[in-house]
Amino acid sequence: MSDEFSLWDAAESDSPGLSKEQILKWEAEHGVQVPKLLRKAYREHNGGVVRSSSIQLWSLDQVRVPDDDAWDDMADEEEEGFEDRNRILIIGEDLDIGGSYFLNYNLCHDDGDPSIWNHFYDGTGPSRLSKSVSRYLKKQASTSESPDVNWHESESFPILSDESIDESSWLPPGTITRYRLVQGEDKLILFEQGLDMDRGGQRLTRTELPLPLDPDSMSLELRRDGGPWRLHLEPLDGDEIVSIESVQQPGGGWKNSRSQGVPIYETIESESKERLENLRIQLIGAEAAREVAAEDDRMAALERRMQTATPDEQKMMGLQMLQAMQGELPDLPPPGEIPPELAEASAHIESLQRKMFEELEKSVGGLQVPPEVQAMIEGMKQKMRRPGP
């Protein structure tokens, strides 16, 4: 990497840099060394956004050891690398997906670089992103001369659907989003071309959707902002979804990324409901498409009825739907067949649910669910009982 390299996004990082003495003082107070890449970065700016990414690195004085709540959520006594809390330092956050980034000096790379992890404080625990923070941040800040997604590749497959959506009503004039769904050997491939809202440049995606699709998930509805129709495409085996994204950067170049297993579904949009209905029939057959269309109509009618209901009626209908969904969930094994901590958590959740239902029932008094709404809820329950394909 050349001396000209800068970790920071110039437009999002304007704080003055630190002196060598300030960094040395911080190191002495925390008992760790700032990695060479970060040392150079903090000499330029005391915190900011890593270029070509959504990583916000805090100013050095904000970097801290996890507090008690954070430590209880992230630490696992049986996991290697969490022996010394004081050698774990939270350094920033993700501006797009939330959660925090932290350096773990208990687990360092061969060159002495600490590992970097992310943590969402949702009970799932932390995830290691890389054995070396410097390698990880270099990769996040890097760009390529060309996109990994080639829109013209879609022309080499049989095209199932080709749609263009004019987004000028809420994006810059002339903004067009294109969708092209093609047929691969044992999968569908969805190409999308549009505007990246964060960076302002072109965004290209190529998502492989393994066949078969889940027929029950192929709902067709209007976009929430009143835009075009959208068809939901979700494979039965979501783990095999492969998505490549290429985003044009303001300073030139492309940010390319690849993921597997996410997103768990995709959507294709069209100004024509009829075209998407025909596509759905082509993908899952006429009979399955009729069943999904009936469910679409039922849910649309339920939503319209909810919009015209009084607040108390909305509460009662919501209560009925929650109870319907709860009644169709599988039972947990008996307490003796699951770990004590899981059994305790399950009992606590059940207690909270009972309390919630009791409070809802009290708040709506003796209101009854309208017959037409009850029929819709019963339809939902029957669908939930239906065995999968």
C-alpha positions as CSV (number, residue, x, y, z in Angstrom):
1,M,0.0,0.0,0.0
2,S,1.4,3.4,-1.0
3,D,2.1,6.3,1.4
4,E,-0.7,8.1,-0.3
5,F,-3.3,5.7,1.0
6,S,-5.9,7.2,3.4
7,L,-8.3,5.1,5.3
8,W,-10.9,7.9,5.6
9,D,-13.8,9.0,3.5
10,A,-12.7,12.6,2.9
11,A,-16.3,13.9,2.9
12,E,-17.2,12.2,6.2
13,S,-14.0,12.7,8.2
14,D,-12.9,16.2,8.9
15,S,-11.7,16.2,12.6
16,P,-8.0,17.2,13.2
17,G,-5.5,14.4,13.6
18,L,-3.7,13.4,16.8
19,S,0.0,13.9,17.6
20,K,2.4,11.0,18.3
21,E,2.4,12.0,21.9
22,Q,-1.4,11.9,22.2
23,I,-1.4,8.4,20.7
24,L,1.4,7.2,23.0
25,K,-0.4,8.5,26.0
26,W,-3.5,6.7,25.1
27,E,-1.5,3.5,24.6
28,A,0.0,3.8,28.0
29,E,-3.4,4.3,29.6
30,H,-4.9,1.2,27.9
31,G,-1.9,-1.1,27.9
32,V,-2.1,-1.9,24.2
33,Q,-0.5,-0.6,21.0
34,V,-2.5,1.0,18.2
35,P,-2.1,-1.0,15.0
36,K,0.2,0.7,12.4
37,L,-2.7,1.3,10.0
38,L,-4.9,2.9,12.6
39,R,-1.9,4.9,14.0
40,K,-1.5,6.5,10.6
41,A,-5.2,7.0,10.2
42,Y,-5.5,8.7,13.6
43,R,-2.6,11.0,12.8
44,E,-4.7,12.2,9.8
45,H,-8.1,12.4,11.5
46,N,-9.2,11.6,15.0
47,G,-12.1,9.4,13.9
48,G,-14.4,9.3,10.9
49,V,-16.0,7.0,8.3
50,V,-13.8,4.4,6.5
51,R,-14.0,5.1,2.8
52,S,-16.2,3.0,0.6
53,S,-17.9,1.6,3.7
54,S,-20.4,2.3,6.4
55,I,-17.9,1.8,9.2
56,Q,-17.7,4.8,11.6
57,L,-14.5,4.7,13.8
58,W,-14.8,6.8,16.9
59,S,-12.3,9.4,18.0
60,L,-9.6,7.7,20.1
61,D,-10.8,9.2,23.4
62,Q,-14.2,7.5,22.8
63,V,-12.7,4.1,22.3
64,R,-13.6,2.1,25.5
65,V,-13.7,-1.2,27.3
66,P,-17.2,-2.7,27.3
67,D,-19.4,-1.6,30.2
68,D,-21.2,-4.2,32.4
69,D,-24.3,-4.6,30.1
70,A,-22.2,-4.9,26.9
71,W,-19.8,-7.4,28.6
72,D,-22.6,-9.6,29.9
73,D,-24.1,-9.8,26.4
74,M,-20.9,-10.4,24.5
75,A,-18.8,-12.5,26.8
76,D,-18.8,-16.3,26.9
77,E,-16.8,-17.9,29.6
78,E,-16.2,-20.9,27.4
79,E,-15.0,-19.0,24.3
80,E,-11.4,-18.4,23.8
81,G,-10.3,-14.8,23.6
82,F,-12.7,-13.3,26.2
83,E,-10.5,-14.0,29.2
84,D,-9.5,-10.3,29.8
85,R,-12.2,-7.7,29.4
86,N,-9.6,-4.9,29.5
87,R,-8.0,-6.1,26.3
88,I,-11.3,-5.7,24.4
89,L,-11.9,-2.2,23.0
90,I,-15.1,-0.9,21.3
91,I,-13.8,1.3,18.4
92,G,-16.9,2.3,16.4
93,E,-20.2,1.3,14.9
94,D,-21.9,0.5,11.5
95,L,-24.0,3.4,10.1
96,D,-26.1,1.1,7.9
97,I,-26.8,-2.1,9.9
98,G,-26.1,-0.9,13.5
99,G,-24.1,-2.8,16.0
100,S,-20.6,-2.0,17.2
101,Y,-17.0,-3.0,16.1
102,F,-14.4,-4.0,18.7
103,L,-10.8,-4.9,18.8
104,N,-9.8,-8.1,20.7
105,Y,-6.3,-7.9,21.9
106,N,-6.7,-11.3,23.6
107,L,-6.6,-12.8,20.0
108,C,-4.0,-11.2,17.8
109,H,-2.6,-12.0,14.4
110,D,1.0,-13.2,14.0
111,D,2.0,-9.7,13.2
112,G,0.6,-8.4,16.5
113,D,-2.6,-7.0,14.9
114,P,-5.7,-7.5,17.1
115,S,-8.7,-9.3,15.7
116,I,-11.8,-7.3,14.8
117,W,-15.3,-8.3,15.7
118,N,-18.8,-7.0,15.4
119,H,-21.6,-7.2,17.9
120,F,-25.4,-6.4,17.7
121,Y,-26.4,-6.7,21.4
122,D,-29.3,-8.9,20.5
123,G,-28.3,-12.1,22.4
124,T,-26.6,-13.7,19.4
125,G,-23.1,-12.9,20.6
126,P,-20.2,-11.3,18.8
127,S,-18.8,-12.5,15.4
128,R,-15.2,-12.3,14.4
129,L,-14.7,-10.5,11.1
130,S,-11.0,-11.0,10.7
131,K,-7.9,-12.1,12.6
132,S,-6.3,-8.8,11.6
133,V,-8.0,-5.4,11.9
134,S,-5.6,-3.9,9.4
135,R,-6.3,-6.5,6.8
136,Y,-10.1,-6.1,7.3
137,L,-10.1,-2.3,7.1
138,K,-7.8,-2.3,4.0
139,K,-10.3,-4.6,2.3
140,Q,-13.3,-2.5,3.3
141,A,-11.6,0.7,2.0
142,S,-10.5,-0.8,-1.3
143,T,-12.2,-0.4,-4.6
144,S,-11.9,-2.1,-8.0
145,E,-11.6,-0.5,-11.5
146,S,-14.6,-2.4,-12.8
147,P,-17.8,-4.0,-11.4
148,D,-18.0,-7.7,-10.7
149,V,-21.6,-7.7,-11.9
150,N,-21.9,-7.6,-15.7
151,W,-25.4,-6.7,-16.8
152,H,-24.7,-8.0,-20.3
153,E,-24.2,-11.5,-18.9
154,S,-28.0,-11.6,-18.4
155,E,-28.3,-11.7,-22.2
156,S,-26.7,-15.1,-22.4
157,F,-29.6,-16.8,-20.5
158,P,-33.3,-17.3,-21.4
159,I,-35.0,-14.1,-20.1
160,L,-38.2,-14.7,-18.1
161,S,-38.9,-11.1,-17.2
162,D,-37.4,-7.7,-18.1
163,E,-38.8,-4.6,-16.3
164,S,-37.9,-0.9,-16.0
165,I,-39.3,1.2,-13.2
166,D,-39.3,5.0,-13.4
167,E,-38.3,6.2,-9.9
168,S,-38.4,9.9,-10.7
169,S,-41.2,10.5,-8.2
170,W,-38.9,10.1,-5.2
171,L,-35.4,9.9,-6.7
172,P,-33.5,12.3,-9.1
173,P,-35.3,12.9,-12.4
174,G,-34.6,10.2,-15.0
175,T,-33.7,7.6,-12.4
176,I,-34.6,4.1,-13.7
177,T,-34.4,0.8,-11.9
178,R,-34.1,-2.3,-14.1
179,Y,-34.9,-5.9,-13.2
180,R,-34.1,-8.9,-15.4
181,L,-34.9,-12.4,-14.3
182,V,-33.3,-15.2,-16.2
183,Q,-33.4,-19.0,-16.2
184,G,-30.2,-20.8,-15.2
185,E,-29.7,-24.6,-15.2
186,D,-31.0,-25.2,-11.7
187,K,-31.6,-21.7,-10.5
188,L,-33.1,-18.3,-11.3
189,I,-30.7,-15.4,-11.6
190,L,-32.0,-11.9,-10.8
191,F,-30.1,-8.9,-12.2
192,E,-30.9,-5.4,-10.9
193,Q,-29.5,-2.1,-12.0
194,G,-30.3,1.2,-10.3
195,L,-29.1,4.1,-8.1
196,D,-27.3,3.6,-4.8
197,M,-29.1,5.9,-2.3
198,D,-26.0,6.2,0.0
199,R,-23.3,6.8,-2.6
200,G,-25.2,8.3,-5.5
201,G,-23.6,6.1,-8.1
202,Q,-24.8,3.1,-10.0
203,R,-25.6,-0.1,-8.2
204,L,-25.6,-3.5,-9.8
205,T,-26.6,-6.8,-8.2
206,R,-26.7,-10.4,-9.4
207,T,-28.5,-12.8,-7.1
208,E,-28.7,-16.6,-7.7
209,L,-32.0,-18.1,-6.4
210,P,-31.8,-21.9,-6.3
211,L,-34.8,-23.9,-7.4
212,P,-37.4,-24.8,-6.3
213,L,-39.0,-21.6,-5.0
214,D,-41.4,-21.6,-2.0
215,P,-44.9,-21.3,-3.6
216,D,-46.5,-20.0,-0.4
217,S,-44.1,-17.1,-0.2
218,M,-44.7,-15.7,-3.7
219,S,-47.0,-12.9,-2.7
220,L,-47.8,-10.1,-5.1
221,E,-48.5,-6.6,-3.7
222,L,-48.1,-2.9,-4.2
223,R,-44.9,-1.3,-2.9
224,R,-45.5,0.5,0.4
225,D,-44.7,3.9,-1.0
226,G,-47.4,3.5,-3.6
227,G,-45.0,2.5,-6.3
228,P,-45.1,-0.4,-8.7
229,W,-46.2,-4.0,-8.0
230,R,-43.6,-6.4,-6.5
231,L,-43.4,-10.2,-6.6
232,H,-41.7,-12.0,-3.7
233,L,-39.2,-14.7,-4.7
234,E,-37.9,-17.0,-1.9
235,P,-36.2,-20.3,-2.5
236,L,-36.9,-23.3,-0.3
237,D,-33.2,-23.6,0.3
238,G,-32.1,-20.1,1.3
239,D,-28.6,-21.2,2.3
240,E,-27.7,-21.6,-1.3
241,I,-28.6,-18.0,-2.3
242,V,-25.5,-16.2,-3.7
243,S,-25.5,-12.5,-4.2
244,I,-22.9,-10.2,-5.8
245,E,-23.2,-6.4,-5.5
246,S,-21.2,-3.7,-7.2
247,V,-21.6,-0.1,-6.2
248,Q,-20.0,2.8,-8.0
249,Q,-18.0,5.1,-5.6
250,P,-18.0,8.9,-5.6
251,G,-14.2,9.0,-5.9
252,G,-14.2,6.5,-8.8
253,G,-13.9,2.8,-8.8
254,W,-16.3,0.1,-7.7
255,K,-17.0,-1.5,-4.3
256,N,-17.7,-5.2,-4.9
257,S,-19.0,-7.6,-2.3
258,R,-20.3,-11.2,-2.3
259,S,-22.6,-13.0,0.2
260,Q,-24.2,-16.4,0.6
261,G,-27.4,-17.2,2.4
262,V,-28.5,-13.5,2.3
263,P,-30.8,-11.9,1.4
264,I,-33.2,-14.7,2.2
265,Y,-35.5,-13.6,-0.6
266,E,-35.6,-11.2,-3.5
267,T,-38.3,-9.1,-5.2
268,I,-38.9,-8.2,-8.8
269,E,-41.0,-5.1,-9.6
270,S,-43.2,-4.1,-12.5
271,E,-45.8,-1.4,-13.4
272,S,-47.9,-4.2,-14.7
273,K,-49.6,-6.6,-12.2
274,E,-50.7,-8.8,-15.0
275,R,-47.1,-9.4,-16.1
276,L,-46.1,-10.5,-12.6
277,E,-49.1,-12.7,-12.3
278,N,-48.1,-14.4,-15.5
279,L,-44.6,-14.8,-14.3
280,R,-45.8,-16.3,-11.1
281,I,-47.8,-18.9,-13.0
282,Q,-44.8,-19.6,-15.2
283,L,-42.6,-20.2,-12.1
284,I,-44.9,-22.3,-9.8
285,G,-47.8,-23.4,-12.0
286,A,-51.4,-22.3,-12.4
287,E,-52.9,-24.1,-9.4
288,A,-50.3,-23.0,-6.9
289,A,-50.5,-19.4,-8.3
290,R,-54.3,-19.4,-7.8
291,E,-53.9,-20.4,-4.1
292,V,-51.3,-17.7,-3.5
293,A,-53.4,-15.1,-5.3
294,A,-56.4,-16.1,-3.0
295,E,-54.1,-15.5,0.0
296,D,-53.0,-12.2,-1.4
297,D,-56.7,-11.1,-1.7
298,R,-57.4,-12.3,1.8
299,M,-54.5,-10.4,3.3
300,A,-55.3,-7.2,1.3
301,A,-59.0,-7.4,2.5
302,L,-57.8,-7.9,6.1
303,E,-55.5,-4.9,5.8
304,R,-58.3,-2.7,4.4
305,R,-60.6,-3.8,7.2
306,M,-57.9,-3.0,9.8
307,Q,-57.6,0.5,8.3
308,T,-61.3,1.2,8.8
309,A,-61.5,-0.3,12.3
310,T,-61.6,1.7,15.5
311,P,-58.5,1.6,17.7
312,D,-60.2,-0.9,20.1
313,E,-61.2,-3.1,17.1
314,Q,-57.7,-3.0,15.9
315,K,-56.4,-4.2,19.2
316,M,-59.0,-7.0,19.3
317,M,-58.1,-8.1,15.7
318,G,-54.4,-7.9,16.5
319,L,-55.0,-10.0,19.6
320,Q,-56.8,-12.7,17.6
321,M,-54.1,-12.8,15.0
322,L,-51.4,-13.2,17.7
323,Q,-53.3,-16.0,19.4
324,A,-53.8,-17.7,16.1
325,M,-50.1,-17.6,15.3
326,Q,-49.1,-18.7,18.8
327,G,-51.5,-21.7,18.6
328,E,-49.9,-23.0,15.5
329,L,-46.3,-22.8,16.7
330,P,-44.7,-26.2,17.6
331,D,-44.4,-27.1,21.3
332,L,-41.0,-27.1,23.0
333,P,-39.7,-30.4,24.3
334,P,-40.5,-31.2,28.0
335,P,-38.4,-29.3,30.5
336,G,-36.3,-32.3,31.3
337,E,-35.2,-32.6,27.7
338,I,-33.8,-29.1,27.2
339,P,-31.0,-27.3,29.0
340,P,-32.1,-25.6,32.3
341,E,-31.2,-22.1,31.1
342,L,-33.3,-22.6,27.9
343,A,-36.2,-24.0,29.9
344,E,-36.0,-21.0,32.2
345,A,-36.0,-18.5,29.3
346,S,-38.9,-20.3,27.7
347,A,-41.0,-20.1,30.9
348,H,-40.2,-16.4,31.2
349,I,-41.3,-15.7,27.6
350,E,-44.5,-17.7,28.1
351,S,-45.2,-15.6,31.3
352,L,-44.7,-12.4,29.4
353,Q,-47.0,-13.6,26.6
354,R,-49.8,-14.5,29.0
355,K,-49.4,-11.1,30.7
356,M,-49.5,-9.3,27.3
357,F,-52.7,-11.2,26.2
358,E,-54.4,-10.5,29.5
359,E,-53.7,-6.8,29.3
360,L,-54.9,-6.7,25.7
361,E,-58.1,-8.5,26.6
362,K,-58.8,-6.1,29.4
363,S,-58.2,-3.1,27.2
364,V,-60.8,-4.1,24.6
365,G,-63.5,-5.2,27.1
366,G,-66.2,-7.4,25.6
367,L,-65.6,-6.5,21.9
368,Q,-66.1,-9.2,19.4
369,V,-64.2,-9.8,16.2
370,P,-66.3,-9.1,13.2
371,P,-67.4,-12.4,11.4
372,E,-65.6,-11.5,8.2
373,V,-62.4,-10.8,10.0
374,Q,-62.7,-14.0,12.0
375,A,-63.1,-15.9,8.7
376,M,-59.9,-14.3,7.4
377,I,-58.0,-15.3,10.5
378,E,-59.2,-18.9,10.2
379,G,-57.9,-18.8,6.7
380,M,-54.5,-17.8,8.0
381,K,-54.5,-20.6,10.5
382,Q,-55.4,-23.2,7.8
383,K,-52.5,-22.0,5.7
384,M,-50.1,-22.3,8.6
385,R,-51.3,-25.9,9.2
386,R,-50.7,-26.8,5.5
387,P,-47.7,-29.0,5.1
388,G,-44.8,-27.6,3.0
389,P,-44.0,-28.9,-0.5
